Amino acid sequence: MYLKNSLILILLMVLSCQPVEILKPIEINTSQLDIISINSKDIEINKKYNPVFSQNNIEEQIQKSPIDIIVEWHNKNILKIGNENKLVINILDASITKNEIENVDAKKYEEKTIFKYELFFLVEYELYDSSGFLEANTTVETSRSTTSQKYISLNEVELIINDLLLEAIKDFINETKNQLSIYMGDYLST
């Protein structure tokens, strides 16, 4: 009798198991994003941003940090054309934070606290002539944020962060194109 009950219990457990759907994380392929061509012989990228190690800063906890993504995009998608001028790109900030906040829109049975993820980019572009004189410069700043429930799977956290990174880099690229066309339009190739 005991064996029969055990077999029935095991059979019920196996039949009641639902397959867990695991979504693949969003791949951030910077080579598929917009390209900017600038009249420059050389391009220099300076990473001036140093992450602040704190409980809220999560750059070291994610696979591909914002600084890695922004440097990769600049390396692959800012094309130099011509044989004079030097473009200097100073990455001043590329931070992502995770803060626990009160869920002011919470309904009766929803969590009272949620996580807010914030991403911030700040990059300075300087174009120098062959003599080292500053011809043009501009600064590009973008930020984006999103929220999530407090208790979610690691897979869901990764999906949320990757989506935030992808949308933030797209925002950054659009703002970069806009600012460069205003301040360095004579040096851009269309």
TAQUI-V554882 format. One record per pair of residues at least 24 apart in sequence whose ideal C-beta (glycine too) atoms are under 10 Angstrom apart, sorted by the first residue. I is the first residue (numbers start at 0). GAP is how many residues later the second one is. Records with the same first field share a line. If there is no record, write none. Layout:
I: GAP + GAP
//
This chain:
19: 133 + 135
20: 134
21: 131 + 133 + 134 + 137
22: 132 + 133 + 135 + 136
23: 131 + 134 + 135 + 138
24: 38 + 39 + 130 + 133 + 134 + 135 + 136 + 137 + 138
25: 132 + 133 + 134 + 135 + 136 + 137 + 138 + 139 + 140 + 141
26: 37 + 135 + 139
27: 35 + 36 + 40 + 41 + 44 + 45 + 134 + 135 + 137 + 138 + 141
28: 43 + 47 + 137
29: 38 + 39 + 40 + 41 + 42 + 43 + 44 + 45 + 46 + 47 + 136 + 139 + 143
30: 41 + 42 + 45 + 46
31: 44 + 45
32: 36 + 39 + 40 + 43 + 44 + 133 + 136 + 137 + 139 + 140
33: 39 + 43 + 136 + 139 + 140 + 142 + 143
34: 38 + 41 + 42 + 43 + 44 + 138 + 142
35: 37 + 38 + 41 + 42 + 43 + 89 + 137 + 140 + 141 + 144 + 145 + 148 + 152 + 153
36: 40 + 41 + 42 + 43 + 44 + 45 + 150 + 151 + 152 + 153
37: 40 + 41 + 42 + 43 + 44 + 47 + 49 + 87 + 89 + 142 + 146 + 149 + 150 + 151
38: 41 + 42 + 43 + 44 + 45 + 46 + 48 + 88 + 96 + 145 + 147 + 148 + 149 + 150
39: 38 + 39 + 40 + 41 + 42 + 43 + 44 + 45 + 46 + 47 + 48 + 87 + 88 + 144 + 147
40: 39 + 40 + 41 + 42 + 43 + 44 + 45 + 46 + 89
41: 38 + 41 + 42 + 43 + 44 + 45 + 46 + 86
42: 31 + 32 + 35 + 36 + 37 + 42 + 43 + 44 + 45 + 46
43: 42 + 43 + 44 + 45 + 46 + 82 + 84
44: 25 + 26 + 29 + 30 + 33 + 42 + 43 + 44 + 45 + 46 + 78
45: 42 + 43 + 44 + 45 + 46 + 78 + 80
46: 24 + 42 + 43 + 44 + 45 + 47
47: 42 + 43 + 44 + 45 + 74 + 75 + 76
48: 41 + 42 + 43 + 44 + 45 + 46 + 71 + 72 + 73 + 74
49: 43
50: 42 + 43 + 44 + 45
51: 43 + 45
53: 43
54: 42 + 43 + 44 + 45
55: 39 + 40 + 41 + 42 + 43 + 44 + 60 + 62
56: 38 + 39 + 40 + 41
57: 37 + 38 + 39 + 40 + 57 + 59 + 99 + 103
58: 35 + 36 + 37 + 38 + 60
60: 35 + 37 + 96 + 100
61: 34 + 36 + 95 + 96 + 99 + 100 + 103
62: 95 + 98 + 99 + 102
63: 97 + 98 + 101
64: 29 + 30 + 31 + 100
65: 25 + 27 + 28 + 29 + 30 + 53 + 54 + 55 + 95 + 98 + 99 + 102 + 103 + 106
66: 24 + 26 + 27 + 28 + 29 + 54
67: 26 + 97
68: 25 + 50 + 52 + 96 + 97 + 99 + 100 + 103
69: 24 + 51 + 53 + 95 + 98 + 99 + 102 + 103
71: 97
72: 96 + 99 + 100 + 103
73: 49 + 51 + 102
76: 96 + 99
77: 47 + 98 + 102
78: 110
79: 109
80: 106 + 107 + 108
81: 105 + 107
82: 47
83: 44 + 45 + 46 + 47
84: 42 + 43 + 44 + 45 + 50 + 51 + 99 + 102
85: 40 + 41 + 42 + 43 + 44 + 46 + 49
86: 38 + 39 + 40 + 41 + 48 + 49 + 93 + 97 + 100
87: 36 + 37 + 38 + 39 + 40 + 46 + 49
88: 34 + 35 + 36 + 37 + 51 + 87
89: 32 + 33 + 34 + 35 + 36 + 47 + 49
90: 30 + 31 + 32 + 33
91: 28 + 29 + 30 + 31 + 32 + 47 + 48 + 49
92: 27 + 28 + 29 + 30 + 48 + 50
93: 25 + 26 + 27 + 28 + 29 + 74 + 78
94: 24 + 25 + 26 + 27 + 48
95: 24 + 25 + 48 + 49 + 65 + 68 + 69 + 72
96: 48
97: 50 + 59 + 62 + 63
98: 46 + 48
99: 50
100: 46 + 49
102: 44 + 46 + 47
104: 42
109: 39
110: 38 + 39 + 40
111: 38
112: 36 + 37 + 38
113: 33 + 34 + 35 + 36 + 37
114: 31 + 32 + 33 + 34 + 35 + 36 + 37 + 42 + 45
115: 29 + 30 + 31 + 32
116: 27 + 28 + 29 + 30 + 31 + 40 + 43 + 44 + 46 + 47 + 48
117: 25 + 26 + 27 + 28 + 29 + 46 + 50
118: 24 + 25 + 26 + 27 + 42 + 45 + 46 + 48 + 49 + 50 + 52 + 53
119: 24 + 25 + 48 + 52
120: 47 + 48 + 50 + 51 + 54 + 55
121: 50
122: 49 + 52 + 53 + 56
124: 51 + 54 + 55 + 58 + 59
125: 58
126: 53 + 56 + 57 + 59 + 60
134: 48 + 49 + 51 + 52
135: 44 + 46 + 47 + 48 + 49 + 50 + 51
136: 42 + 46 + 47
137: 38 + 40 + 41 + 42 + 43 + 44 + 45 + 46
138: 40 + 44
139: 32 + 33 + 34 + 35 + 36 + 37 + 38 + 39 + 40
140: 31 + 34 + 38
141: 26 + 27 + 28 + 29 + 30 + 31 + 32 + 33 + 34
142: 25 + 28 + 29
143: 24 + 25 + 26 + 27 + 28
//
